[in-house]
């Protein structure tokens, strides 16, 4: 465990909040994006380099231990990532395997990268900054319903960047009162704004909510609303896995299921990279780029709201914002974060 990890330079979180957040798993990239080329990412203000060597995935601090140059400025020569300053090469396990200036000398044991635990799920690379190297045997990655079920198509949408706090983005994803005001260009009805009553239920790692309504989820257009009977009851099953991941399972007509994972990865306190794997068992003939385009338009509608919210952080004190009955999910979300001990940076 990297429990004694120093805070990143220029950290935008308080020490206590960063320490809590670093113990969770977050995606940093699509699996297909990481090959032999050094891949650059940032998580919780920590600059990372990710690469593969001999089939092994390595995720490490993007700093050469020799003289501090980012390895993402270098190249991969097939045996590891080469630092552009002095040519030191780092391969399996982040260990240095070549020092060109001293080719006949033993390589110091300390000449290795600070590596982090990483696993691959749902087409994504997930990282935990509180764990080192291959310490991933019991990785707790939020479950995604139907991802491995027969008859379901797996789609990984392109990453989506938000100039806002991850908590605000997740709260927007689970909000059901904004459909008629924000998503009228994609799937919602501006004349259907009422939110039927619903409840939330606490789970071991967050909470869940089942929301029933007659607001459809087909794209607006000539083949949209008419695909479902007017009296069809749409079931939306939200599962929130604290702090920043949620899944939504939408029950479509004819036993159709659409599952969307909203994994908000905190680049910094006010920058979020959002990952969205999708599983579905209908419309399998629809081109994947069309699925990407529709979901991008939905998230673009949300992004405009999230990036304009004030305060930018998520107020966990229930007295700092006024609530309405439709806010049961956001109230449960904030309560869950508060109970885990998150405090200062959420209240700025």
WOHU-V301548 format. One record per residue. N is the residue number from 1. RES is the residue in one small letter. PSI is psi in whole degrees, -180 to 180 (999 if undefined). Layout:
# WOHU-V301548
N	RES	PSI
N	RES	PSI
This chain:
# WOHU-V301548
1	x	141
2	x	43
3	x	-21
4	x	17
5	x	133
6	x	156
7	x	148
8	x	153
9	x	142
10	x	37
11	x	135
12	x	4
13	x	158
14	x	160
15	x	-43
16	x	-41
17	x	-40
18	x	-42
19	x	-42
20	x	-47
21	x	-35
22	x	-15
23	x	-6
24	x	166
25	x	134
26	x	148
27	x	146
28	x	-15
29	x	162
30	x	141
31	x	-39
32	x	-18
33	x	-18
34	x	114
35	x	-136
36	x	-25
37	x	141
38	x	122
39	x	133
40	x	133
41	x	164
42	x	133
43	x	123
44	x	42
45	x	1
46	x	120
47	x	131
48	x	152
49	x	136
50	x	139
51	x	171
52	x	145
53	x	125
54	x	38
55	x	-5
56	x	135
57	x	129
58	x	130
59	x	128
60	x	167
61	x	132
62	x	60
63	x	123
64	x	128
65	x	-9
66	x	-60
67	x	22
68	x	18
69	x	140
70	x	130
71	x	-21
72	x	-7
73	x	-11
74	x	-167
75	x	164
76	x	128
77	x	14
78	x	-22
79	x	4
80	x	180
81	x	131
82	x	125
83	x	133
84	x	-9
85	x	-51
86	x	6
87	x	7
88	x	139
89	x	138
90	x	125
91	x	-126
92	x	135
93	x	10
94	x	12
95	x	142
96	x	133
97	x	8
98	x	133
99	x	97
100	x	-33
101	x	-19
102	x	63
103	x	-24
104	x	1
105	x	154
106	x	143
107	x	126
108	x	140
109	x	-29
110	x	-9
111	x	73
112	x	159
113	x	156
114	x	105
115	x	158
116	x	150
117	x	138
118	x	142
119	x	160
120	x	121
121	x	144
122	x	32
123	x	14
124	x	157
125	x	120
126	x	140
127	x	144
128	x	118
129	x	-15
130	x	-2
131	x	145
132	x	154
133	x	-123
134	x	25
135	x	69
136	x	15
137	x	-35
138	x	38
139	x	129
140	x	91
141	x	132
142	x	135
143	x	148
144	x	113
145	x	140
146	x	2
147	x	-39
148	x	8
149	x	145
150	x	143
151	x	-3
152	x	138
153	x	137
154	x	128
155	x	132
156	x	111
157	x	152
158	x	150
159	x	154
160	x	120
161	x	138
162	x	129
163	x	67
164	x	174
165	x	140
166	x	-38
167	x	-39
168	x	-40
169	x	-45
170	x	-42
171	x	-36
172	x	-35
173	x	-36
174	x	0
175	x	129
176	x	-5
177	x	-9
178	x	-5
179	x	-53
180	x	-8
181	x	-28
182	x	-34
183	x	28
184	x	-12
185	x	-8
186	x	-55
187	x	-16
188	x	165
189	x	118
190	x	-18
191	x	7
192	x	74
193	x	-12
194	x	138
195	x	109
196	x	155
197	x	144
198	x	168
199	x	165
200	x	156
201	x	127
202	x	141
203	x	-179
204	x	-26
205	x	18
206	x	-121
207	x	170
208	x	158
209	x	136
210	x	122
211	x	121
212	x	132
213	x	176
214	x	19
215	x	117
216	x	174
217	x	13
218	x	149
219	x	141
220	x	134
221	x	-177
222	x	-23
223	x	15
224	x	-92
225	x	-34
226	x	-9
227	x	-21
228	x	142
229	x	148
230	x	-23
231	x	11
232	x	133
233	x	117
234	x	130
235	x	125
236	x	118
237	x	108
238	x	137
239	x	123
240	x	128
241	x	106
242	x	143
243	x	-31
244	x	27
245	x	140
246	x	151
247	x	147
248	x	120
249	x	118
250	x	127
251	x	112
252	x	170
253	x	157
254	x	39
255	x	24
256	x	145
257	x	135
258	x	123
259	x	128
260	x	125
261	x	131
262	x	97
263	x	103
264	x	110
265	x	118
266	x	99
267	x	-48
268	x	-174
269	x	-26
270	x	23
271	x	133
272	x	136
273	x	119
274	x	132
275	x	140
276	x	83
277	x	148
278	x	141
279	x	137
280	x	156
281	x	24
282	x	167
283	x	39
284	x	-12
285	x	-8
286	x	129
287	x	139
288	x	-40
289	x	-32
290	x	-37
291	x	-44
292	x	-46
293	x	-44
294	x	-46
295	x	-33
296	x	-42
297	x	-38
298	x	-47
299	x	-30
300	x	-40
301	x	-41
302	x	-40
303	x	-40
304	x	-38
305	x	-48
306	x	-42
307	x	-13
308	x	-4
309	x	145
310	x	136
311	x	160
312	x	-32
313	x	170
314	x	114
315	x	112
316	x	-20
317	x	116
318	x	-12
319	x	-7
320	x	-19
321	x	157
322	x	140
323	x	156
324	x	164
325	x	-31
326	x	-8
327	x	17
328	x	-40
329	x	-44
330	x	-34
331	x	-43
332	x	-37
333	x	-49
334	x	-39
335	x	-42
336	x	-43
337	x	-42
338	x	-41
339	x	-25
340	x	-10
341	x	3
342	x	140
343	x	-87
344	x	-52
345	x	-16
346	x	-13
347	x	1
348	x	999
